[in-house]
Amino acid sequence: MNTKFIILYCTVPDQQTAEMISKNLVEEKLAACCNIVPGLKSVYRWEQKIQTDDELLLIIKTRSTLYAEVETQIKDLHPYTVPEIIALPLINGSVEYLNWMDENVRS
């Protein structure tokens, strides 16, 4: 099992925010890749009310050791008071892709 890398999910309100966060993370080598998935509908409770919003999902691939830095960077750039930032272990993947990630994310 390989837990050297993680995948983060982060919802954002619009394309501009998605691109800004993604580009920043990749430029800073805090993420090897960020996928921007449009067409998300989120239903959640906020301030004692049920909310429904159109959002986009960022799928962020990075090293597990960089989680704290990635979280801080997202919070600095994100317009939400409490952005969704969830990390999942990347337990396996193709050797070629994991090597590419290794080369494109800070140690």
TATA-V528768 format. One record per residue. N is the residue number from 1. PSI is psi in degrees with one decimal (NA if undefined). NEAR is the number of other ideal C-beta (glycine too) atoms within 10 Angstrom. Layout:
{{N,PSI,NEAR} {N,PSI,NEAR}}
This chain:
{{1,134.3,7} {2,113.5,10} {3,24.0,10} {4,-31.2,14} {5,156.5,21} {6,162.3,19} {7,127.1,16} {8,142.9,22} {9,135.8,14} {10,120.2,26} {11,146.7,21} {12,157.6,25} {13,-22.3,16} {14,168.5,13} {15,-40.2,11} {16,-45.9,10} {17,-41.8,21} {18,-47.5,22} {19,-38.9,15} {20,-49.5,14} {21,-46.0,24} {22,-49.8,20} {23,-41.3,12} {24,-47.5,16} {25,-41.1,27} {26,-43.1,17} {27,-38.9,9} {28,1.0,14} {29,31.4,15} {30,-14.7,22} {31,143.0,27} {32,-34.3,21} {33,144.3,17} {34,123.2,21} {35,137.5,12} {36,114.4,15} {37,111.2,13} {38,172.9,11} {39,22.2,8} {40,136.6,12} {41,118.5,8} {42,134.1,13} {43,123.8,8} {44,166.2,12} {45,129.9,8} {46,127.9,11} {47,47.1,6} {48,17.4,5} {49,147.2,7} {50,125.1,8} {51,149.0,10} {52,122.2,8} {53,147.6,12} {54,130.5,11} {55,175.8,21} {56,156.1,18} {57,129.2,17} {58,131.4,26} {59,111.1,16} {60,126.6,23} {61,126.2,22} {62,179.8,27} {63,145.3,21} {64,-31.8,12} {65,-14.2,13} {66,3.1,21} {67,-49.4,15} {68,-41.8,8} {69,-41.2,15} {70,-45.2,23} {71,-46.3,16} {72,-45.2,12} {73,-44.6,17} {74,-47.5,22} {75,-36.0,13} {76,-31.3,9} {77,-16.5,14} {78,138.5,20} {79,-15.9,10} {80,148.4,16} {81,-41.8,8} {82,84.3,8} {83,147.1,18} {84,119.9,17} {85,105.0,19} {86,131.1,10} {87,136.0,16} {88,142.5,10} {89,140.7,13} {90,104.3,20} {91,-17.6,9} {92,164.1,10} {93,171.9,15} {94,141.8,8} {95,-42.6,8} {96,-43.7,8} {97,-42.7,14} {98,-36.9,17} {99,-41.1,11} {100,-43.8,15} {101,-44.4,19} {102,-37.9,13} {103,-19.9,9} {104,9.7,14} {105,140.9,23} {106,147.5,13} {107,NA,7}}
